[in-house]
Amino acid sequence: MTGNAHDPRLWTPQEVEEILRRHAGREGPLMPILGDVQAAFGHVPEGAVPIIAAALNLSRAEVHGVVSFYHDFRRAPASRPVVKLCRAEACQARGAEQLAPLLERDERIELETVYCLGLCASGPSALVGDQVYARLDETNVADLVALAARGSAL
Ligand code: FES
């Protein structure tokens, strides 16, 4: 992982247009575009919405509607480092639900829920920045939180 995962980058219209170019010609590109915008900037900037809407021939309200509906999309940068805990079935069966309250209580990080990170056999799993962590338990999740809170290269 490079950089500090909770430190949102400034965005530029040119970068949003570059993301749009990467998805040109795809069917149903709104979700992947929003996902890439969020991955790049840590949120979907308000100013990016009209650019995306114009490129996809949608109204701003339609793009706003999708951003608002899906909780994974942020309209503002996270104020704390984000730990995304997988709470899909396989990770639940391996103890994710016991870890969730520990993460919720920790004021150094912000807990988000995701559904499957592709490491189902090694769960519980979590994502910090672009790094996936597996085999979490009550001990190593505390280490993960400490590293995430420091913004360390994990
Ligand atoms: S269910 Fe958690 S990684 Fe797949």
Residues whose N, C-alpha, C, O or C-beta is under 5 A from the ligand:
A	BS01	FES	C86 A88 E89 A90 C91 C116 L117 G118 L119 C120 G123 S125
